[in-house]
Amino acid sequence: MTDERGGRSIERWVGLATAIVAPVTVLSALLFYFGYVSTRATYEYFGIDVDAVGLSTQDYLMRSPRPLLTPFIGLLLLGILALWLHVNVRGLVAAGGRRRSRVRVAARWTRVAGVVILVTGILLVLVYPRFENRAVLDLLIPLCLAVGIVLLAYGSHVTTMSDARANPNAGDTNGPSWRPSRAVASVLVIAVVTANVFWATATLAQWSGRGQAVDLSRRLDSLPSVILDTKERLYVRDPVIDEAVLPSEDGQEFRYRYRQLRLLVHGSDRMFLVPAEWSPSGTTLLVPLNENVRVRFQFQNPG
């Protein structure tokens, strides 16, 4: 008896741990993905492949809240609005009479609007390869598909709910297979909407990263100032970067000094430097952190 209770207790705790760990793992994976998409778009503006930086998983997780803030607030507001609307629709259906008739008319037009928007999204998918600039389509297509199928599904749901209120026995005429079919349809709707919300959120994350890069390029003075000494000449052609030849002295291995550089980002064994004034055709320097370079950070505090 004691062993059975102990076994049940262990199974209960294992089930609880699984129920907690699985959502946390999925959430971490989503945060990592959107942080990666946003960070990749940021450094692409400066000509850097983010995979070459060597950022850690924690770095991407820490960078994910910014691109996800706007979609999260938008979905939260839409959820509150949808809940309020559904409660009012149920009240109108339960009231009967003209109110129920008006709800049926509104549900019919909702389905029509859903079909139109859904077909528009499908057509945009078909012509998607023909567009060179697909940034807008990457947001418009998932929104059309998600909104269209939601309107179509909810309009059908309201119509069914209204018919059931008007004739309580109408649901029995659909046969025993109605409930499983309805469940499968609901799962498919949720899957399609989730996939398109994921697509739209990834697009917004990419836009957020790009916007962050443009904003950063306009205020490079906020980045750490770097003085770089090297043993070999870098042949930097950017006119903003100052190059000076160091005097030859005994024990002096470094021959060249570079100023007017800013630290954009650094990994475990390398850092990426940009000129103090950025231009769309500027240069980003990849500097390995080894014995061939000497790096100093320059600061200037007020007063």
For each residue, the residues with C-beta under 8 A, 3 or more apart:
1: 4 5
2: 5 6
3: 6 7
4: 1 7 8
5: 1 2 8 9
6: 2 3 9 10
7: 3 4 10 11
8: 4 5 11 12
9: 5 6 12 13
10: 6 7 13 14
11: 7 8 14 15
12: 8 9 15 16
13: 9 10 16 17
14: 10 11 17 18
15: 11 12 18 19
16: 12 13 19 20
17: 13 14 20 21
18: 14 15 21 22
19: 15 16 22 23
20: 16 17 23 24
21: 17 18 24 25
22: 18 19 25 26
23: 19 20 26 27
24: 20 21 27 28
25: 21 22 28 29
26: 22 23 29 30
27: 23 24 30 31
28: 24 25 31 32 61
29: 25 26 32 33
30: 26 27 33 34
31: 27 28 34 35 60 61 64 68
32: 28 29 35 36 57 60 61 64
33: 29 30 36 37 202
34: 30 31 37 38 64 67 68 201 202 205
35: 31 32 38 39 59 60 61 62 63 64 67
36: 32 33 39 40 50 60
37: 33 34 40 41 67 202 205 206 209
38: 34 35 41 42 63 64 66 67 205 206 208 209 212
39: 35 36 42 43 50 55 59 60 63 209
40: 36 37 43 44 50 206 209
41: 37 38 44 45 205 206 207 208 209 210 213
42: 38 39 45 46 50 209 210 212 213 216
43: 39 40 46 48 49 50 53 213 264 265 272
44: 40 41 47 48 49 50 210 213
45: 41 42 210 213 214 217
46: 42 43 213 217 264 272 274 278 282 284
47: 44 284
48: 43 44 52 53 264 265 272 284
49: 43 44 52 53
50: 36 39 40 42 43 44 53 55
51: 54
52: 48 49 286
53: 43 48 49 50 265 266 267 270 272
54: 51 267 268 269 270
55: 39 50 59 60 265 267
56: 59 60
57: 32 60 61
58: 61 62
59: 35 39 55 56 62 63
60: 31 32 35 36 39 55 56 57 63 64
61: 28 31 32 35 57 58 64
62: 35 58 59 65
63: 35 38 39 59 60 66 67
64: 31 32 34 35 38 60 61 67 68
65: 62 68 69
66: 38 63 69 208 212
67: 34 35 37 38 63 64 70 71 204 205 208 209
68: 31 34 64 65 71 72 201 205
69: 65 66 72 73
70: 67 73 74 204 208
71: 67 68 74 75 197 200 201 204
72: 68 69 75 76
73: 69 70 76 77
74: 70 71 77 78
75: 71 72 78 79 197
76: 72 73 79 80
77: 73 74 80 81
78: 74 75 81 82
79: 75 76 82 83
80: 76 77 83 84
81: 77 78 84 85
82: 78 79 85 86
83: 79 80 86 87
84: 80 81 87 88
85: 81 82 88 89
86: 82 83 89 90
87: 83 84 90 91
88: 84 85 91 92
89: 85 86 92 93 103 158
90: 86 87 93 94 161
91: 87 88 94 95
92: 88 89 95 99 100 102 103
93: 89 90 96 99 100 103 158 161 162 165
94: 90 91 165
95: 91 92 99 100
96: 93 99 100 165 166
97: 100 101
98: 101 102
99: 92 93 95 96 102 103
100: 92 93 95 96 97 103 104 162 165 166
101: 97 98 104 105
102: 92 98 99 105 106
103: 89 92 93 99 100 106 107 158 162
104: 100 101 107 108 158 159 162
105: 101 102 108 109
106: 102 103 109 110 158
107: 103 104 110 111 155 156 158 159 162
108: 104 105 111 112 155 159
109: 105 106 112 113 155
110: 106 107 113 114 151 152 154 155 158
111: 107 108 114 115 151 152 155 156 159
112: 108 109 115 116
113: 109 110 116 117 151
114: 110 111 117 118 147 148 149 150 151 152 153 154 155
115: 111 112 118 119 148 152
116: 112 113 119 120 148
117: 113 114 120 121 144 147 148 151
118: 114 115 121 122 144 145 148 149 152
119: 115 116 122 123 148
120: 116 117 123 124 144 148
121: 117 118 124 125 140 141 142 143 144 145 148
122: 118 119 125 126 145
123: 119 120 126 127
124: 120 121 127 128 137 140 141 144
125: 121 122 128 141 145
126: 122 123
127: 123 124 130 131
128: 124 125 131 134 137 141
129:
130: 127
131: 127 128 134 137
132:
133: 136
134: 128 131 137 138
135: 138 139 203 207
136: 133 139 140
137: 124 128 131 134 140 141
138: 134 135 141 142 199 203 206
139: 135 136 142 143 200 203 204 207
140: 121 124 136 137 143 144
141: 121 124 125 128 137 138 144 145 196 199
142: 121 138 139 145 146 195 196 197 199 200 203
143: 121 139 140 146 147 196 200
144: 117 118 120 121 124 140 141 147 148
145: 118 121 122 125 141 142 148 149 192 196
146: 142 143 149 150 192 193 196 197 200
147: 114 117 143 144 150 151
148: 114 115 116 117 118 119 120 121 144 145 151 152
149: 114 118 145 146 152 153 189 192 193
150: 114 146 147 153 154 189 193
151: 110 111 113 114 117 147 148 154 155
152: 110 111 114 115 118 148 149 155 156
153: 114 149 150 156 157 185 186 189
154: 110 114 150 151 157 158
155: 107 108 109 110 111 114 151 152 158 159
156: 107 111 152 153 159 160
157: 153 154 160 161
158: 89 93 103 104 106 107 110 154 155 161 162
159: 104 107 108 111 155 156 162 163
160: 156 157 163 164
161: 90 93 157 158 164 165
162: 93 100 103 104 107 158 159 165 166
163: 159 160 166 167 170
164: 160 161 167 168 170 171
165: 93 94 96 100 161 162 168
166: 96 100 162 163 170
167: 163 164 170
168: 164 165 171
169: 172 173
170: 163 164 166 167 173 174
171: 164 168 174 178
172: 169
173: 169 170
174: 170 171 177 178
175: 178
176: 179
177: 174 180 181
178: 171 174 175 181 182
179: 176 182 183
180: 177 183 184
181: 177 178 184 185
182: 178 179 185 186
183: 179 180 186 187
184: 180 181 187 188
185: 153 181 182 188 189
186: 153 182 183 189 190
187: 183 184 190 191
188: 184 185 191 192
189: 149 150 153 185 186 192 193
190: 186 187 193 194
191: 187 188 194 195
192: 145 146 149 188 189 195 196
193: 146 149 150 189 190 196 197
194: 190 191 197 198
195: 142 191 192 198 199
196: 141 142 143 145 146 192 193 199 200
197: 71 75 142 146 193 194 200 201
198: 194 195 201 202
199: 138 141 142 195 196 202 203
200: 71 139 142 143 146 196 197 203 204
201: 34 68 71 197 198 204 205
202: 33 34 37 198 199 205 206
203: 135 138 139 142 199 200 206 207
204: 67 70 71 139 200 201 207 208
205: 34 37 38 41 67 68 201 202 208 209
206: 37 38 40 41 138 202 203 209 210
207: 41 135 139 203 204 210 211
208: 38 41 66 67 70 204 205 211 212
209: 37 38 39 40 41 42 67 205 206 212 213
210: 41 42 44 45 206 207 213 214
211: 207 208 214 215
212: 38 42 66 208 209 215 216
213: 41 42 43 44 45 46 209 210 216 217
214: 45 210 211 217 218
215: 211 212 218 219
216: 42 212 213 219 220 222 223
217: 45 46 213 214 220 278
218: 214 215 278
219: 215 216 222
220: 216 217 223 262 274 275 276 277 278
221: 262 276
222: 216 219
223: 216 220 262 263 264 274
224: 262 263 297 299
225: 261 262 263 276 297 298 299
226: 261 262 263 273 295 296 297 298
227: 257 258 259 261 295 296 297 298
228: 257 258 261 273 287 293 294 295
229: 246 254 256 257 258 293 294 295 296
230: 233 234 254 255 256 258 292 293 294
231: 253 254 255 256 292 293
232: 255 256 292
233: 230 243 255 256
234: 230 243 256 258 285
235:
236: 241 243 258 283 285
237: 283
238: 241 275 282 283
239:
240: 260 275 276 277
241: 236 238 258 259 260 261 275 283
242: 258 259 260
243: 233 234 236 256 257 258
244: 256 257 258 259
245: 255 256 257
246: 229 252 254 255 256 257
247: 252
248: 252 255
249: 252
250:
251:
252: 246 247 248 249 255
253: 231
254: 229 230 231 246 257 294
255: 230 231 232 233 245 246 248 252
256: 229 230 231 232 233 234 243 244 245 246
257: 227 228 229 243 244 245 246 254
258: 227 228 229 230 234 236 241 242 243 244 261
259: 227 241 242 244
260: 240 241 242 275 276 277
261: 225 226 227 228 241 258 273 274 275 276 285
262: 220 221 223 224 225 226 273 274 275 276
263: 223 224 225 226 266 271 272 273 297
264: 43 46 48 223 271 272 273 274 284
265: 43 48 53 55 271 272
266: 53 263 270 271 272 289
267: 53 54 55 270 271
268: 54
269: 54 288 289 290
270: 53 54 266 267 286 287 288 289
271: 263 264 265 266 267 286 287 289 295
272: 43 46 48 53 263 264 265 266 284 285 286 287
273: 226 228 261 262 263 264 284 285 287
274: 46 220 223 261 262 264 278 282 283 284 285
275: 220 238 240 241 260 261 262 278 279 282 283
276: 220 221 225 240 260 261 262
277: 220 240 260
278: 46 217 218 220 274 275 282
279: 275 282
280:
281:
282: 46 238 274 275 278 279
283: 236 237 238 241 274 275
284: 46 47 48 264 272 273 274
285: 234 236 261 272 273 274
286: 52 270 271 272
287: 228 270 271 272 273 293 295
288: 269 270 292 293
289: 266 269 270 271 293 295
290: 269 293
291:
292: 230 231 232 288
293: 228 229 230 231 287 288 289 290
294: 228 229 230 254
295: 226 227 228 229 271 287 289
296: 226 227 229
297: 224 225 226 227 263
298: 225 226 227
299: 224 225
300:
301:
302:
303:
